[in-house]
Amino acid sequence: MVTKRFYNIEELSIILGKSIASIHGHLARKQFDAVPPPIKLGRRLAWQVESVDAWIDDKAAQADIKAKNNLGHALPPARRRGRPTKAEQRDRGEK
């Protein structure tokens, strides 16, 4: 017989490095990109160890892909602050 292991919210907060209150906030807003979806065991929330590990691995893979895509990323040109000059207004077709 295979026994399923679960994390409670305190253990999940330690694993993710988030406070219990922030986890509750993400769950209330159904932000499952910030925390893995839970399972209700009676009145308590629980997370299967395997599903949390898979969720973390998926997030790490997404971060790797994003990092690879941003290797040649150049910063956009700096925008000028303040009111545009008359020439800039004319070039844009503004009055």
Jmol script that loads the backbone (N, CA, C; Angstrom):
load data "model"
ATOM      1  N   MET A   1       0.846  -1.183   0.000  1.00  0.00           N
ATOM      2  CA  MET A   1       0.000   0.000   0.000  1.00  0.00           C
ATOM      3  C   MET A   1       0.894   1.249   0.000  1.00  0.00           C
ATOM      4  N   VAL A   2       0.580   2.156  -0.899  1.00  0.00           N
ATOM      5  CA  VAL A   2       1.352   3.384  -1.014  1.00  0.00           C
ATOM      6  C   VAL A   2       0.670   4.466  -0.185  1.00  0.00           C
ATOM      7  N   THR A   3       1.430   5.073   0.698  1.00  0.00           N
ATOM      8  CA  THR A   3       0.858   6.148   1.494  1.00  0.00           C
ATOM      9  C   THR A   3       1.188   7.480   0.845  1.00  0.00           C
ATOM     10  N   LYS A   4       0.199   8.349   0.817  1.00  0.00           N
ATOM     11  CA  LYS A   4       0.384   9.691   0.270  1.00  0.00           C
ATOM     12  C   LYS A   4       0.883  10.587   1.385  1.00  0.00           C
ATOM     13  N   ARG A   5       1.850  11.445   1.040  1.00  0.00           N
ATOM     14  CA  ARG A   5       2.369  12.405   2.008  1.00  0.00           C
ATOM     15  C   ARG A   5       1.856  13.785   1.628  1.00  0.00           C
ATOM     16  N   PHE A   6       1.578  14.589   2.646  1.00  0.00           N
ATOM     17  CA  PHE A   6       1.035  15.922   2.432  1.00  0.00           C
ATOM     18  C   PHE A   6       1.828  16.946   3.232  1.00  0.00           C
ATOM     19  N   TYR A   7       1.879  18.176   2.702  1.00  0.00           N
ATOM     20  CA  TYR A   7       2.401  19.314   3.440  1.00  0.00           C
ATOM     21  C   TYR A   7       1.222  20.085   4.011  1.00  0.00           C
ATOM     22  N   ASN A   8       1.395  20.607   5.219  1.00  0.00           N
ATOM     23  CA  ASN A   8       0.393  21.539   5.730  1.00  0.00           C
ATOM     24  C   ASN A   8       0.859  22.946   5.364  1.00  0.00           C
ATOM     25  N   ILE A   9       0.063  23.947   5.704  1.00  0.00           N
ATOM     26  CA  ILE A   9       0.371  25.312   5.271  1.00  0.00           C
ATOM     27  C   ILE A   9       1.652  25.852   5.904  1.00  0.00           C
ATOM     28  N   GLU A  10       1.953  25.427   7.132  1.00  0.00           N
ATOM     29  CA  GLU A  10       3.191  25.875   7.777  1.00  0.00           C
ATOM     30  C   GLU A  10       4.411  25.341   7.031  1.00  0.00           C
ATOM     31  N   GLU A  11       4.353  24.058   6.657  1.00  0.00           N
ATOM     32  CA  GLU A  11       5.472  23.469   5.915  1.00  0.00           C
ATOM     33  C   GLU A  11       5.612  24.095   4.529  1.00  0.00           C
ATOM     34  N   LEU A  12       4.480  24.349   3.882  1.00  0.00           N
ATOM     35  CA  LEU A  12       4.519  24.970   2.557  1.00  0.00           C
ATOM     36  C   LEU A  12       5.108  26.377   2.626  1.00  0.00           C
ATOM     37  N   SER A  13       4.780  27.113   3.690  1.00  0.00           N
ATOM     38  CA  SER A  13       5.318  28.465   3.820  1.00  0.00           C
ATOM     39  C   SER A  13       6.842  28.443   3.960  1.00  0.00           C
ATOM     40  N   ILE A  14       7.364  27.455   4.646  1.00  0.00           N
ATOM     41  CA  ILE A  14       8.819  27.323   4.790  1.00  0.00           C
ATOM     42  C   ILE A  14       9.441  26.954   3.446  1.00  0.00           C
ATOM     43  N   ILE A  15       8.834  26.019   2.720  1.00  0.00           N
ATOM     44  CA  ILE A  15       9.366  25.576   1.431  1.00  0.00           C
ATOM     45  C   ILE A  15       9.386  26.720   0.423  1.00  0.00           C
ATOM     46  N   LEU A  16       8.286  27.490   0.357  1.00  0.00           N
ATOM     47  CA  LEU A  16       8.181  28.566  -0.629  1.00  0.00           C
ATOM     48  C   LEU A  16       8.825  29.861  -0.161  1.00  0.00           C
ATOM     49  N   GLY A  17       9.124  29.968   1.131  1.00  0.00           N
ATOM     50  CA  GLY A  17       9.705  31.202   1.645  1.00  0.00           C
ATOM     51  C   GLY A  17       8.701  32.333   1.710  1.00  0.00           C
ATOM     52  N   LYS A  18       7.433  31.998   1.913  1.00  0.00           N
ATOM     53  CA  LYS A  18       6.366  32.991   2.021  1.00  0.00           C
ATOM     54  C   LYS A  18       5.705  32.847   3.382  1.00  0.00           C
ATOM     55  N   SER A  19       5.065  33.931   3.811  1.00  0.00           N
ATOM     56  CA  SER A  19       4.353  33.850   5.080  1.00  0.00           C
ATOM     57  C   SER A  19       3.033  33.109   4.881  1.00  0.00           C
ATOM     58  N   ILE A  20       2.482  32.629   5.963  1.00  0.00           N
ATOM     59  CA  ILE A  20       1.195  31.933   5.911  1.00  0.00           C
ATOM     60  C   ILE A  20       0.121  32.892   5.408  1.00  0.00           C
ATOM     61  N   ALA A  21       0.179  34.149   5.851  1.00  0.00           N
ATOM     62  CA  ALA A  21      -0.813  35.141   5.422  1.00  0.00           C
ATOM     63  C   ALA A  21      -0.738  35.389   3.913  1.00  0.00           C
ATOM     64  N   SER A  22       0.486  35.432   3.358  1.00  0.00           N
ATOM     65  CA  SER A  22       0.595  35.657   1.911  1.00  0.00           C
ATOM     66  C   SER A  22       0.066  34.458   1.133  1.00  0.00           C
ATOM     67  N   ILE A  23       0.277  33.256   1.643  1.00  0.00           N
ATOM     68  CA  ILE A  23      -0.271  32.064   0.983  1.00  0.00           C
ATOM     69  C   ILE A  23      -1.791  32.118   1.010  1.00  0.00           C
ATOM     70  N   HIS A  24      -2.362  32.481   2.155  1.00  0.00           N
ATOM     71  CA  HIS A  24      -3.821  32.624   2.234  1.00  0.00           C
ATOM     72  C   HIS A  24      -4.315  33.676   1.254  1.00  0.00           C
ATOM     73  N   GLY A  25      -3.592  34.779   1.120  1.00  0.00           N
ATOM     74  CA  GLY A  25      -3.978  35.835   0.184  1.00  0.00           C
ATOM     75  C   GLY A  25      -3.968  35.348  -1.254  1.00  0.00           C
ATOM     76  N   HIS A  26      -2.920  34.623  -1.643  1.00  0.00           N
ATOM     77  CA  HIS A  26      -2.850  34.082  -3.003  1.00  0.00           C
ATOM     78  C   HIS A  26      -3.985  33.090  -3.247  1.00  0.00           C
ATOM     79  N   LEU A  27      -4.302  32.275  -2.251  1.00  0.00           N
ATOM     80  CA  LEU A  27      -5.380  31.302  -2.410  1.00  0.00           C
ATOM     81  C   LEU A  27      -6.731  31.993  -2.519  1.00  0.00           C
ATOM     82  N   ALA A  28      -6.940  33.065  -1.753  1.00  0.00           N
ATOM     83  CA  ALA A  28      -8.210  33.789  -1.808  1.00  0.00           C
ATOM     84  C   ALA A  28      -8.414  34.416  -3.185  1.00  0.00           C
ATOM     85  N   ARG A  29      -7.307  34.859  -3.804  1.00  0.00           N
ATOM     86  CA  ARG A  29      -7.389  35.463  -5.142  1.00  0.00           C
ATOM     87  C   ARG A  29      -7.221  34.427  -6.247  1.00  0.00           C
ATOM     88  N   LYS A  30      -7.116  33.152  -5.858  1.00  0.00           N
ATOM     89  CA  LYS A  30      -6.930  32.034  -6.788  1.00  0.00           C
ATOM     90  C   LYS A  30      -5.734  32.273  -7.715  1.00  0.00           C
ATOM     91  N   GLN A  31      -4.641  32.754  -7.147  1.00  0.00           N
ATOM     92  CA  GLN A  31      -3.401  32.981  -7.893  1.00  0.00           C
ATOM     93  C   GLN A  31      -2.534  31.741  -7.799  1.00  0.00           C
ATOM     94  N   PHE A  32      -2.853  30.749  -8.618  1.00  0.00           N
ATOM     95  CA  PHE A  32      -2.134  29.487  -8.542  1.00  0.00           C
ATOM     96  C   PHE A  32      -0.814  29.531  -9.298  1.00  0.00           C
ATOM     97  N   ASP A  33      -0.450  30.701  -9.844  1.00  0.00           N
ATOM     98  CA  ASP A  33       0.900  30.840 -10.366  1.00  0.00           C
ATOM     99  C   ASP A  33       1.851  31.203  -9.232  1.00  0.00           C
ATOM    100  N   ALA A  34       1.327  31.654  -8.093  1.00  0.00           N
ATOM    101  CA  ALA A  34       2.152  32.038  -6.942  1.00  0.00           C
ATOM    102  C   ALA A  34       2.251  30.929  -5.900  1.00  0.00           C
ATOM    103  N   VAL A  35       1.231  30.100  -5.793  1.00  0.00           N
ATOM    104  CA  VAL A  35       1.227  28.951  -4.878  1.00  0.00           C
ATOM    105  C   VAL A  35       0.539  27.784  -5.578  1.00  0.00           C
ATOM    106  N   PRO A  36       0.936  26.550  -5.281  1.00  0.00           N
ATOM    107  CA  PRO A  36       0.261  25.404  -5.908  1.00  0.00           C
ATOM    108  C   PRO A  36      -1.165  25.244  -5.368  1.00  0.00           C
ATOM    109  N   PRO A  37      -2.067  24.680  -6.162  1.00  0.00           N
ATOM    110  CA  PRO A  37      -3.441  24.488  -5.687  1.00  0.00           C
ATOM    111  C   PRO A  37      -3.499  23.455  -4.552  1.00  0.00           C
ATOM    112  N   PRO A  38      -4.296  23.736  -3.528  1.00  0.00           N
ATOM    113  CA  PRO A  38      -4.365  22.823  -2.375  1.00  0.00           C
ATOM    114  C   PRO A  38      -5.449  21.759  -2.537  1.00  0.00           C
ATOM    115  N   ILE A  39      -5.441  20.837  -1.595  1.00  0.00           N
ATOM    116  CA  ILE A  39      -6.474  19.816  -1.458  1.00  0.00           C
ATOM    117  C   ILE A  39      -7.107  20.043  -0.096  1.00  0.00           C
ATOM    118  N   LYS A  40      -8.440  19.954  -0.015  1.00  0.00           N
ATOM    119  CA  LYS A  40      -9.106  20.101   1.276  1.00  0.00           C
ATOM    120  C   LYS A  40      -9.168  18.732   1.953  1.00  0.00           C
ATOM    121  N   LEU A  41      -8.640  18.661   3.160  1.00  0.00           N
ATOM    122  CA  LEU A  41      -8.760  17.466   3.993  1.00  0.00           C
ATOM    123  C   LEU A  41      -9.574  17.878   5.202  1.00  0.00           C
ATOM    124  N   GLY A  42     -10.853  17.643   5.129  1.00  0.00           N
ATOM    125  CA  GLY A  42     -11.742  18.150   6.177  1.00  0.00           C
ATOM    126  C   GLY A  42     -11.810  19.656   6.073  1.00  0.00           C
ATOM    127  N   ARG A  43     -11.454  20.343   7.143  1.00  0.00           N
ATOM    128  CA  ARG A  43     -11.434  21.811   7.131  1.00  0.00           C
ATOM    129  C   ARG A  43     -10.043  22.366   6.875  1.00  0.00           C
ATOM    130  N   ARG A  44      -9.077  21.492   6.714  1.00  0.00           N
ATOM    131  CA  ARG A  44      -7.692  21.936   6.548  1.00  0.00           C
ATOM    132  C   ARG A  44      -7.267  21.878   5.091  1.00  0.00           C
ATOM    133  N   LEU A  45      -6.305  22.730   4.767  1.00  0.00           N
ATOM    134  CA  LEU A  45      -5.703  22.705   3.444  1.00  0.00           C
ATOM    135  C   LEU A  45      -4.442  21.851   3.498  1.00  0.00           C
ATOM    136  N   ALA A  46      -4.226  21.072   2.443  1.00  0.00           N
ATOM    137  CA  ALA A  46      -3.039  20.232   2.359  1.00  0.00           C
ATOM    138  C   ALA A  46      -2.544  20.246   0.925  1.00  0.00           C
ATOM    139  N   TRP A  47      -1.265  19.958   0.765  1.00  0.00           N
ATOM    140  CA  TRP A  47      -0.635  19.899  -0.556  1.00  0.00           C
ATOM    141  C   TRP A  47       0.102  18.592  -0.653  1.00  0.00           C
ATOM    142  N   GLN A  48      -0.151  17.825  -1.721  1.00  0.00           N
ATOM    143  CA  GLN A  48       0.569  16.582  -1.930  1.00  0.00           C
ATOM    144  C   GLN A  48       2.029  16.894  -2.210  1.00  0.00           C
ATOM    145  N   VAL A  49       2.918  16.163  -1.587  1.00  0.00           N
ATOM    146  CA  VAL A  49       4.353  16.391  -1.719  1.00  0.00           C
ATOM    147  C   VAL A  49       4.763  16.310  -3.191  1.00  0.00           C
ATOM    148  N   GLU A  50       4.265  15.311  -3.907  1.00  0.00           N
ATOM    149  CA  GLU A  50       4.636  15.132  -5.314  1.00  0.00           C
ATOM    150  C   GLU A  50       4.153  16.298  -6.167  1.00  0.00           C
ATOM    151  N   SER A  51       2.932  16.793  -5.918  1.00  0.00           N
ATOM    152  CA  SER A  51       2.410  17.885  -6.732  1.00  0.00           C
ATOM    153  C   SER A  51       3.152  19.196  -6.450  1.00  0.00           C
ATOM    154  N   VAL A  52       3.575  19.415  -5.204  1.00  0.00           N
ATOM    155  CA  VAL A  52       4.352  20.617  -4.875  1.00  0.00           C
ATOM    156  C   VAL A  52       5.718  20.546  -5.552  1.00  0.00           C
ATOM    157  N   ASP A  53       6.346  19.372  -5.518  1.00  0.00           N
ATOM    158  CA  ASP A  53       7.644  19.204  -6.182  1.00  0.00           C
ATOM    159  C   ASP A  53       7.516  19.435  -7.687  1.00  0.00           C
ATOM    160  N   ALA A  54       6.449  18.907  -8.297  1.00  0.00           N
ATOM    161  CA  ALA A  54       6.228  19.093  -9.733  1.00  0.00           C
ATOM    162  C   ALA A  54       5.971  20.563 -10.054  1.00  0.00           C
ATOM    163  N   TRP A  55       5.211  21.251  -9.198  1.00  0.00           N
ATOM    164  CA  TRP A  55       4.915  22.677  -9.395  1.00  0.00           C
ATOM    165  C   TRP A  55       6.203  23.498  -9.330  1.00  0.00           C
ATOM    166  N   ILE A  56       7.061  23.198  -8.367  1.00  0.00           N
ATOM    167  CA  ILE A  56       8.332  23.915  -8.219  1.00  0.00           C
ATOM    168  C   ILE A  56       9.228  23.641  -9.428  1.00  0.00           C
ATOM    169  N   ASP A  57       9.287  22.381  -9.884  1.00  0.00           N
ATOM    170  CA  ASP A  57      10.092  22.053 -11.060  1.00  0.00           C
ATOM    171  C   ASP A  57       9.587  22.787 -12.297  1.00  0.00           C
ATOM    172  N   ASP A  58       8.258  22.890 -12.444  1.00  0.00           N
ATOM    173  CA  ASP A  58       7.671  23.612 -13.572  1.00  0.00           C
ATOM    174  C   ASP A  58       8.041  25.092 -13.524  1.00  0.00           C
ATOM    175  N   LYS A  59       7.978  25.693 -12.339  1.00  0.00           N
ATOM    176  CA  LYS A  59       8.351  27.109 -12.186  1.00  0.00           C
ATOM    177  C   LYS A  59       9.827  27.320 -12.512  1.00  0.00           C
ATOM    178  N   ALA A  60      10.678  26.389 -12.111  1.00  0.00           N
ATOM    179  CA  ALA A  60      12.110  26.502 -12.410  1.00  0.00           C
ATOM    180  C   ALA A  60      12.349  26.391 -13.906  1.00  0.00           C
ATOM    181  N   ALA A  61      11.641  25.489 -14.575  1.00  0.00           N
ATOM    182  CA  ALA A  61      11.787  25.343 -16.024  1.00  0.00           C
ATOM    183  C   ALA A  61      11.317  26.606 -16.743  1.00  0.00           C
ATOM    184  N   GLN A  62      10.215  27.198 -16.294  1.00  0.00           N
ATOM    185  CA  GLN A  62       9.724  28.445 -16.888  1.00  0.00           C
ATOM    186  C   GLN A  62      10.745  29.564 -16.708  1.00  0.00           C
ATOM    187  N   ALA A  63      11.371  29.618 -15.543  1.00  0.00           N
ATOM    188  CA  ALA A  63      12.374  30.655 -15.283  1.00  0.00           C
ATOM    189  C   ALA A  63      13.592  30.457 -16.178  1.00  0.00           C
ATOM    190  N   ASP A  64      13.991  29.203 -16.411  1.00  0.00           N
ATOM    191  CA  ASP A  64      15.122  28.926 -17.296  1.00  0.00           C
ATOM    192  C   ASP A  64      14.820  29.360 -18.722  1.00  0.00           C
ATOM    193  N   ILE A  65      13.623  29.048 -19.195  1.00  0.00           N
ATOM    194  CA  ILE A  65      13.226  29.442 -20.550  1.00  0.00           C
ATOM    195  C   ILE A  65      13.208  30.957 -20.678  1.00  0.00           C
ATOM    196  N   LYS A  66      12.665  31.619 -19.681  1.00  0.00           N
ATOM    197  CA  LYS A  66      12.593  33.082 -19.707  1.00  0.00           C
ATOM    198  C   LYS A  66      13.995  33.690 -19.687  1.00  0.00           C
ATOM    199  N   ALA A  67      14.889  33.117 -18.909  1.00  0.00           N
ATOM    200  CA  ALA A  67      16.263  33.622 -18.835  1.00  0.00           C
ATOM    201  C   ALA A  67      16.976  33.434 -20.174  1.00  0.00           C
ATOM    202  N   LYS A  68      16.754  32.297 -20.829  1.00  0.00           N
ATOM    203  CA  LYS A  68      17.382  32.053 -22.132  1.00  0.00           C
ATOM    204  C   LYS A  68      16.851  33.012 -23.188  1.00  0.00           C
ATOM    205  N   ASN A  69      15.558  33.331 -23.128  1.00  0.00           N
ATOM    206  CA  ASN A  69      14.964  34.246 -24.099  1.00  0.00           C
ATOM    207  C   ASN A  69      15.430  35.676 -23.892  1.00  0.00           C
ATOM    208  N   ASN A  70      15.846  36.027 -22.698  1.00  0.00           N
ATOM    209  CA  ASN A  70      16.242  37.402 -22.396  1.00  0.00           C
ATOM    210  C   ASN A  70      17.743  37.630 -22.486  1.00  0.00           C
ATOM    211  N   LEU A  71      18.492  36.674 -23.018  1.00  0.00           N
ATOM    212  CA  LEU A  71      19.936  36.838 -23.096  1.00  0.00           C
ATOM    213  C   LEU A  71      20.334  38.031 -23.959  1.00  0.00           C
ATOM    214  N   GLY A  72      19.726  38.185 -25.115  1.00  0.00           N
ATOM    215  CA  GLY A  72      20.073  39.273 -26.012  1.00  0.00           C
ATOM    216  C   GLY A  72      19.172  40.484 -25.840  1.00  0.00           C
ATOM    217  N   HIS A  73      18.518  40.563 -24.727  1.00  0.00           N
ATOM    218  CA  HIS A  73      17.552  41.630 -24.502  1.00  0.00           C
ATOM    219  C   HIS A  73      18.267  42.952 -24.257  1.00  0.00           C
ATOM    220  N   ALA A  74      17.901  43.948 -25.048  1.00  0.00           N
ATOM    221  CA  ALA A  74      18.466  45.283 -24.874  1.00  0.00           C
ATOM    222  C   ALA A  74      17.426  46.171 -24.198  1.00  0.00           C
ATOM    223  N   LEU A  75      17.883  47.094 -23.421  1.00  0.00           N
ATOM    224  CA  LEU A  75      16.974  48.017 -22.767  1.00  0.00           C
ATOM    225  C   LEU A  75      16.375  48.972 -23.786  1.00  0.00           C
ATOM    226  N   PRO A  76      15.101  49.347 -23.618  1.00  0.00           N
ATOM    227  CA  PRO A  76      14.507  50.301 -24.541  1.00  0.00           C
ATOM    228  C   PRO A  76      15.170  51.670 -24.354  1.00  0.00           C
ATOM    229  N   PRO A  77      15.117  52.516 -25.371  1.00  0.00           N
ATOM    230  CA  PRO A  77      15.733  53.832 -25.219  1.00  0.00           C
ATOM    231  C   PRO A  77      15.051  54.612 -24.102  1.00  0.00           C
ATOM    232  N   ALA A  78      15.853  55.407 -23.402  1.00  0.00           N
ATOM    233  CA  ALA A  78      15.328  56.181 -22.283  1.00  0.00           C
ATOM    234  C   ALA A  78      14.348  57.228 -22.800  1.00  0.00           C
ATOM    235  N   ARG A  79      13.238  57.363 -22.109  1.00  0.00           N
ATOM    236  CA  ARG A  79      12.247  58.358 -22.496  1.00  0.00           C
ATOM    237  C   ARG A  79      12.584  59.683 -21.845  1.00  0.00           C
ATOM    238  N   ARG A  80      12.384  60.710 -22.608  1.00  0.00           N
ATOM    239  CA  ARG A  80      12.615  62.044 -22.067  1.00  0.00           C
ATOM    240  C   ARG A  80      11.515  62.386 -21.093  1.00  0.00           C
ATOM    241  N   ARG A  81      11.869  63.132 -20.093  1.00  0.00           N
ATOM    242  CA  ARG A  81      10.862  63.594 -19.141  1.00  0.00           C
ATOM    243  C   ARG A  81      10.484  65.021 -19.482  1.00  0.00           C
ATOM    244  N   GLY A  82       9.309  65.401 -19.076  1.00  0.00           N
ATOM    245  CA  GLY A  82       8.878  66.777 -19.258  1.00  0.00           C
ATOM    246  C   GLY A  82       8.101  66.981 -20.545  1.00  0.00           C
ATOM    247  N   ARG A  83       7.804  68.221 -20.795  1.00  0.00           N
ATOM    248  CA  ARG A  83       7.001  68.598 -21.946  1.00  0.00           C
ATOM    249  C   ARG A  83       7.814  68.449 -23.228  1.00  0.00           C
ATOM    250  N   PRO A  84       7.187  67.907 -24.309  1.00  0.00           N
ATOM    251  CA  PRO A  84       7.928  67.775 -25.561  1.00  0.00           C
ATOM    252  C   PRO A  84       8.215  69.142 -26.192  1.00  0.00           C
ATOM    253  N   THR A  85       9.297  69.198 -26.956  1.00  0.00           N
ATOM    254  CA  THR A  85       9.635  70.445 -27.637  1.00  0.00           C
ATOM    255  C   THR A  85       8.660  70.664 -28.786  1.00  0.00           C
ATOM    256  N   LYS A  86       8.664  71.859 -29.352  1.00  0.00           N
ATOM    257  CA  LYS A  86       7.783  72.172 -30.479  1.00  0.00           C
ATOM    258  C   LYS A  86       8.080  71.244 -31.664  1.00  0.00           C
ATOM    259  N   ALA A  87       9.363  70.970 -31.906  1.00  0.00           N
ATOM    260  CA  ALA A  87       9.741  70.091 -33.012  1.00  0.00           C
ATOM    261  C   ALA A  87       9.204  68.678 -32.778  1.00  0.00           C
ATOM    262  N   GLU A  88       9.278  68.177 -31.544  1.00  0.00           N
ATOM    263  CA  GLU A  88       8.748  66.847 -31.245  1.00  0.00           C
ATOM    264  C   GLU A  88       7.239  66.803 -31.421  1.00  0.00           C
ATOM    265  N   GLN A  89       6.562  67.864 -31.006  1.00  0.00           N
ATOM    266  CA  GLN A  89       5.112  67.926 -31.186  1.00  0.00           C
ATOM    267  C   GLN A  89       4.769  67.922 -32.672  1.00  0.00           C
ATOM    268  N   ARG A  90       5.518  68.697 -33.457  1.00  0.00           N
ATOM    269  CA  ARG A  90       5.263  68.796 -34.894  1.00  0.00           C
ATOM    270  C   ARG A  90       5.493  67.436 -35.560  1.00  0.00           C
ATOM    271  N   ASP A  91       6.564  66.730 -35.161  1.00  0.00           N
ATOM    272  CA  ASP A  91       6.876  65.439 -35.743  1.00  0.00           C
ATOM    273  C   ASP A  91       5.816  64.402 -35.432  1.00  0.00           C
ATOM    274  N   ARG A  92       5.202  64.507 -34.272  1.00  0.00           N
ATOM    275  CA  ARG A  92       4.157  63.564 -33.892  1.00  0.00           C
ATOM    276  C   ARG A  92       2.784  63.957 -34.413  1.00  0.00           C
ATOM    277  N   GLY A  93       2.675  65.159 -34.932  1.00  0.00           N
ATOM    278  CA  GLY A  93       1.391  65.626 -35.448  1.00  0.00           C
ATOM    279  C   GLY A  93       0.492  66.202 -34.375  1.00  0.00           C
ATOM    280  N   GLU A  94       1.052  66.571 -33.229  1.00  0.00           N
ATOM    281  CA  GLU A  94       0.276  67.162 -32.138  1.00  0.00           C
ATOM    282  C   GLU A  94       0.143  68.662 -32.347  1.00  0.00           C
ATOM    283  N   LYS A  95      -0.750  69.250 -31.614  1.00  0.00           N
ATOM    284  CA  LYS A  95      -0.899  70.707 -31.650  1.00  0.00           C
ATOM    285  C   LYS A  95      -0.285  71.344 -30.451  1.00  0.00           C
TER     286      LYS A  95
END
end "model"
wireframe off; spacefill off
backbone 0.3
color backbone group
